[in-house]
């Protein structure tokens, strides 16, 4: 008889004898199912492999945490931090991202006195627009000519980029002079004469040098670390000048007391001691021969036996005063004449004698320019 073509019933079908490993591992001896997750299993194997591998110590400087790197960098001098940022891209990004914090910490620790003596001028974009317009006016620039006249060693500031109030002009001149003074320290130590420039001459080498000094100061306006670098260079210039003049037994002038430990410390703490104040601005490089410590914007308070510094908000006071002058110029002529009379008599309510003189000049000029 031919084979039957009728299929077997479902009851006659038997399950396969083999069982998968995953199914067996999930069934306990008592028949209960155990929880299984492939993700958890991968994490468990990864953790076991990590525990079996030996611990590896940091192999290099960059393997340290960011906090430790910043703590180490704050112990360096600004010049070392700048050089270190040029070694690789990782350190360049670290220094660039944390430059404000690094510069503030280093300056606060190493150069607290110099930072107040050589403060940065304010950019014109950070000044009130009405006051900035008047500061850049020709009449105002003519009044301030005495403070930005053509020194051979200091480039006049750009009135379109920097505030030209009295405080900012003095700050610009001081910073440019600090950079130029540091440039000629090797000549002063070796006794080589500084080249003399005849009056009315502008040699190319001096133009390039003055422009380079101004470029450094302009860069300091954008990068706080460069400002700290200028303070470091000026501290080194001051130490070299004091040491150079102290070796001259014939020079018995009063000077700051500086020990070898003070010089090696790399801070300006010894400049907080009593010493000769900075009265005049070195208007010529010939003044460098007898210049020891150029520390403007401070005076000695004999009652408190400490140095009194120019307030940090002096720029704001100058701008506020300029704002008052702007409002006055927009007022009636009678108020201008009254204000001018008060200035001439010394009764004008100003912040300082310099501002009073400036106010008298401005008011006198406006009284003649307006009908």
C-alpha positions as CSV (number, residue, x, y, z in Angstrom):
1,X,0.0,0.0,0.0
2,X,1.3,3.4,-0.8
3,X,2.5,5.7,1.9
4,X,-0.2,7.8,3.5
5,X,-0.1,11.4,2.6
6,X,-2.0,12.4,5.7
7,X,0.3,14.4,8.1
8,X,0.9,13.5,11.6
9,X,-1.2,15.0,14.2
10,X,0.1,17.8,16.5
11,X,0.2,15.4,19.4
12,X,2.6,13.2,17.6
13,X,5.2,16.1,17.2
14,X,8.1,16.0,19.7
15,X,10.2,19.0,20.9
16,X,13.9,19.0,20.1
17,X,16.2,17.4,22.6
18,X,18.7,20.4,22.6
19,X,18.2,23.5,24.8
20,X,20.0,26.8,24.3
21,X,22.7,27.9,26.7
22,X,20.9,31.2,27.4
23,X,17.7,29.3,28.3
24,X,19.6,27.0,30.6
25,X,21.4,29.8,32.4
26,X,18.2,31.6,33.1
27,X,16.5,28.6,34.7
28,X,17.4,27.9,38.3
29,X,17.4,24.4,39.9
30,X,14.1,25.0,41.4
31,X,12.6,25.9,38.0
32,X,12.4,29.7,38.6
33,X,13.6,32.2,36.0
34,X,16.6,34.4,36.8
35,X,16.8,38.0,35.6
36,X,19.2,38.4,32.7
37,X,20.3,41.6,30.8
38,X,22.9,41.7,28.1
39,X,23.7,45.3,28.9
40,X,24.3,44.5,32.6
41,X,26.3,41.5,31.6
42,X,28.6,43.6,29.4
43,X,29.1,46.2,32.1
44,X,29.9,43.4,34.6
45,X,32.6,41.9,32.3
46,X,34.1,45.3,31.6
47,X,34.3,46.0,35.4
48,X,35.9,42.6,36.0
49,X,38.5,43.2,33.3
50,X,39.3,46.6,34.8
51,X,39.7,45.2,38.2
52,X,42.1,42.5,36.9
53,X,44.3,45.1,35.1
54,X,47.1,46.7,37.2
55,X,46.7,50.4,38.2
56,X,48.7,52.8,36.0
57,X,50.1,56.0,37.5
58,X,49.8,59.3,35.5
59,X,52.5,59.1,32.8
60,X,52.7,62.8,32.1
61,X,51.9,66.4,33.1
62,X,48.7,66.4,31.0
63,X,47.4,63.3,32.8
64,X,46.7,65.4,35.9
65,X,43.3,66.9,36.6
66,X,42.5,70.4,35.5
67,X,42.4,71.7,39.1
68,X,45.9,70.4,39.8
69,X,47.2,71.9,36.5
70,X,45.8,75.3,37.4
71,X,47.3,75.1,40.9
72,X,50.7,74.4,39.3
73,X,50.4,77.1,36.7
74,X,49.6,79.8,39.3
75,X,53.0,79.1,41.0
76,X,54.8,80.1,37.8
77,X,55.8,83.5,36.6
78,X,53.8,85.0,33.7
79,X,56.6,84.5,31.2
80,X,56.8,80.8,32.1
81,X,53.1,80.4,31.6
82,X,53.3,82.1,28.2
83,X,56.2,79.8,27.1
84,X,54.4,76.7,28.4
85,X,51.3,77.6,26.4
86,X,53.4,77.4,23.2
87,X,54.5,73.8,23.8
88,X,51.3,71.9,22.7
89,X,47.7,72.5,21.7
90,X,46.3,71.1,24.9
91,X,48.2,73.5,27.1
92,X,47.5,76.4,24.8
93,X,43.7,75.7,25.1
94,X,44.0,75.4,28.9
95,X,45.9,78.6,29.3
96,X,43.7,80.5,26.9
97,X,40.5,79.3,28.5
98,X,41.7,80.1,32.0
99,X,43.8,83.1,31.3
100,X,41.7,85.6,33.3
101,X,41.8,83.4,36.4
102,X,45.5,82.6,36.1
103,X,46.5,86.3,35.5
104,X,44.3,87.5,38.4
105,X,45.8,85.0,40.8
106,X,49.4,85.6,39.8
107,X,49.0,89.3,39.9
108,X,47.3,89.3,43.3
109,X,50.1,87.1,44.7
110,X,53.2,88.5,43.0
111,X,52.5,92.1,41.9
112,X,49.8,93.7,44.1
113,X,51.7,97.0,44.3
114,X,52.8,97.2,40.7
115,X,49.3,96.4,39.5
116,X,48.0,99.5,41.2
117,X,50.9,101.6,39.9
118,X,50.7,100.4,36.3
119,X,46.9,99.9,35.8
120,X,45.5,99.4,32.3
121,X,43.7,102.3,30.4
122,X,40.1,101.8,29.4
123,X,39.1,101.0,25.9
124,X,36.8,103.6,24.2
125,X,34.1,101.0,23.6
126,X,33.7,100.7,27.4
127,X,33.1,104.4,27.8
128,X,29.7,106.1,27.8
129,X,29.0,107.1,24.1
130,X,28.3,110.7,24.9
131,X,31.4,111.1,26.9
132,X,33.5,109.2,24.4
133,X,32.3,111.5,21.6
134,X,33.4,114.6,23.5
135,X,36.7,113.0,24.5
136,X,37.5,112.4,20.9
137,X,36.5,115.9,19.8
138,X,39.3,118.2,18.4
139,X,38.9,120.8,21.2
140,X,39.4,118.2,23.9
141,X,42.4,116.7,22.1
142,X,43.9,120.1,21.8
143,X,43.5,120.6,25.6
144,X,45.2,117.3,26.4
145,X,48.1,117.9,24.0
146,X,50.5,118.5,27.0
147,X,49.9,114.9,28.2
148,X,50.3,113.2,24.9
149,X,52.9,115.2,23.2
150,X,55.5,113.5,21.0
151,X,57.9,111.8,23.4
152,X,60.8,110.0,21.7
153,X,60.2,106.8,23.7
154,X,56.4,106.8,24.1
155,X,53.9,106.6,21.2
156,X,50.7,108.7,21.6
157,X,47.6,106.7,22.2
158,X,45.0,106.1,19.5
159,X,42.0,108.2,20.4
160,X,39.7,105.9,18.4
161,X,40.7,102.9,20.5
162,X,41.5,104.2,24.0
163,X,39.8,106.6,26.4
164,X,41.7,109.9,26.4
165,X,40.7,111.1,29.9
166,X,43.6,112.3,32.0
167,X,43.8,109.0,34.0
168,X,43.9,106.8,30.9
169,X,46.5,109.0,29.2
170,X,48.8,108.7,32.2
171,X,48.3,105.0,32.4
172,X,49.2,104.6,28.8
173,X,52.3,106.6,29.1
174,X,53.4,104.7,32.2
175,X,52.9,101.3,30.6
176,X,54.8,102.2,27.4
177,X,57.6,103.6,29.5
178,X,57.8,100.4,31.6
179,X,58.2,98.3,28.4
180,X,60.8,100.7,27.0
181,X,62.7,100.9,30.3
182,X,63.0,97.1,30.3
183,X,64.4,97.1,26.8
184,X,67.4,99.2,27.8
185,X,68.4,97.3,30.9
186,X,71.3,95.4,29.3
187,X,72.8,98.7,28.1
188,X,72.4,100.2,31.6
189,X,74.0,97.2,33.3
190,X,76.9,97.0,30.9
191,X,77.5,100.8,30.9
192,X,76.8,101.1,27.2
193,X,75.3,104.5,26.3
194,X,71.7,104.7,25.0
195,X,71.7,106.1,21.5
196,X,70.9,109.8,21.5
197,X,68.3,111.0,19.0
198,X,68.8,114.6,17.8
199,X,65.8,116.8,18.3
200,X,63.4,116.7,15.3
201,X,64.8,113.4,14.0
202,X,62.9,110.2,13.9
203,X,65.1,107.3,13.0
204,X,63.6,104.1,11.7
205,X,64.9,101.9,14.6
206,X,63.3,104.1,17.2
207,X,60.0,104.2,15.3
208,X,60.0,100.4,15.2
209,X,60.9,100.1,18.8
210,X,58.2,102.6,20.0
211,X,55.6,100.9,17.8
212,X,56.5,97.5,19.2
213,X,56.2,98.8,22.8
214,X,52.8,100.2,22.0
215,X,51.7,96.9,20.4
216,X,52.6,95.1,23.6
217,X,50.5,97.5,25.7
218,X,47.6,97.2,23.2
219,X,47.9,93.4,23.5
220,X,47.7,93.7,27.3
221,X,44.3,95.3,26.9
222,X,43.0,92.1,25.4
223,X,45.0,89.5,27.3
224,X,45.4,89.8,31.1
225,X,48.4,87.5,31.1
226,X,50.4,90.0,28.9
227,X,49.7,92.7,31.5
228,X,51.1,90.5,34.2
229,X,54.1,89.9,31.9
230,X,54.7,93.7,31.8
231,X,54.5,93.8,35.6
232,X,57.0,91.0,35.8
233,X,59.4,92.8,33.4
234,X,59.1,96.1,35.3
235,X,59.8,94.3,38.6
236,X,62.9,92.8,37.0
237,X,64.0,96.3,35.8
238,X,63.4,97.8,39.2
239,X,65.5,95.1,40.9
240,X,68.3,95.5,38.4
241,X,68.3,99.3,38.8
242,X,68.3,99.2,42.6
243,X,71.2,96.6,42.6
244,X,73.1,98.7,40.0
245,X,72.8,101.9,41.9
246,X,73.5,100.2,45.3
247,X,76.9,99.0,43.9
248,X,77.8,102.6,43.2
249,X,79.4,103.7,46.5
250,X,79.3,107.3,45.4
251,X,75.5,107.3,45.0
252,X,74.2,107.9,48.5
253,X,70.6,108.7,47.5
254,X,67.7,107.3,49.4
255,X,66.5,104.0,47.8
256,X,64.3,101.0,48.6
257,X,65.9,98.4,50.9
258,X,66.2,95.2,48.8
259,X,67.9,92.0,50.1
260,X,69.0,89.1,48.0
261,X,66.0,87.1,49.2
262,X,63.6,89.9,48.1
263,X,65.1,89.8,44.6
264,X,64.9,86.0,44.4
265,X,61.3,85.9,45.7
266,X,59.9,87.3,42.4
267,X,57.4,89.5,44.2
268,X,57.1,93.2,44.8
269,X,56.6,92.9,48.6
270,X,59.8,94.9,49.3
271,X,58.3,97.9,47.4
272,X,55.8,98.3,50.2
273,X,58.6,99.6,52.4
274,X,59.4,103.2,52.7
275,X,61.3,104.6,49.8
276,X,61.6,107.5,47.4
277,X,58.3,108.4,45.7
278,X,58.0,108.8,42.0
279,X,57.4,112.5,41.3
280,X,58.3,113.2,37.7
281,X,57.7,111.3,34.5
282,X,61.0,110.3,32.7
283,X,60.4,112.5,29.6
284,X,63.7,111.4,28.0
285,X,65.8,108.2,27.9
286,X,68.6,110.1,29.5
287,X,66.6,109.9,32.7
288,X,67.0,106.1,32.7
289,X,70.6,106.4,33.9
290,X,69.6,107.7,37.4
291,X,66.1,106.0,37.5
292,X,65.8,103.3,40.1
293,X,62.1,102.7,40.9
294,X,59.5,104.1,38.6
295,X,56.3,103.6,40.7
296,X,53.7,106.2,39.7
297,X,50.2,106.8,41.0
298,X,51.1,106.5,44.7
299,X,52.5,108.7,47.5
300,X,53.8,108.0,51.0
301,X,51.4,108.5,53.9
302,X,53.5,109.4,56.9
303,X,50.7,109.2,59.4
304,X,49.8,105.6,58.5
305,X,53.4,104.7,57.4
306,X,52.0,103.2,54.2
307,X,51.7,104.0,50.5
308,X,48.4,105.6,49.4
309,X,47.4,104.7,45.8
310,X,45.3,106.5,43.3
311,X,41.7,105.0,43.6
312,X,40.9,102.3,41.1
313,X,37.7,104.2,40.1
314,X,39.6,107.4,39.1
315,X,38.8,106.8,35.5
316,X,35.1,106.7,36.3
317,X,35.4,110.0,38.1
318,X,37.1,111.6,35.2
319,X,34.4,110.3,32.8
320,X,31.7,111.6,35.1
321,X,33.3,115.0,35.2
322,X,33.5,115.0,31.4
323,X,29.8,114.1,31.3
324,X,29.1,117.1,33.4
325,X,31.0,119.3,30.9
326,X,29.0,117.8,28.1
327,X,25.8,118.7,29.8
328,X,27.1,122.1,30.5
329,X,28.1,122.7,26.8
330,X,24.5,121.7,25.8
331,X,23.0,124.2,28.3
332,X,22.6,128.0,28.0
333,X,25.5,130.4,27.7
334,X,24.8,132.1,31.0
335,X,25.3,128.8,32.9
336,X,28.6,128.4,31.0
337,X,29.9,131.8,31.9
338,X,28.9,131.3,35.5
339,X,30.7,127.9,35.6
340,X,33.8,129.4,33.9
341,X,33.9,132.2,36.6
342,X,33.8,129.6,39.3
343,X,36.6,127.7,37.7
344,X,38.7,130.8,37.4
345,X,38.2,131.7,41.1
346,X,38.9,128.1,42.2
347,X,35.4,127.5,43.4
348,X,34.5,124.8,40.9
349,X,33.6,121.5,42.6
350,X,35.9,119.0,41.0
351,X,37.6,115.9,42.1
352,X,41.2,117.1,41.8
353,X,43.3,120.2,41.0
354,X,44.2,118.7,37.6
355,X,40.5,118.3,36.8
356,X,39.9,121.9,38.0
357,X,42.5,123.2,35.6
358,X,41.1,121.1,32.8
359,X,37.6,122.3,33.5
360,X,38.8,126.0,33.4
361,X,40.4,125.4,30.0
362,X,37.4,123.6,28.6
363,X,35.0,126.2,29.8
364,X,37.1,129.0,28.6
365,X,37.4,127.4,25.2
366,X,33.6,126.7,24.9
367,X,32.8,130.2,25.9
368,X,34.7,131.5,22.8
369,X,33.5,128.8,20.4
370,X,29.8,129.2,21.1
371,X,27.9,132.4,20.0
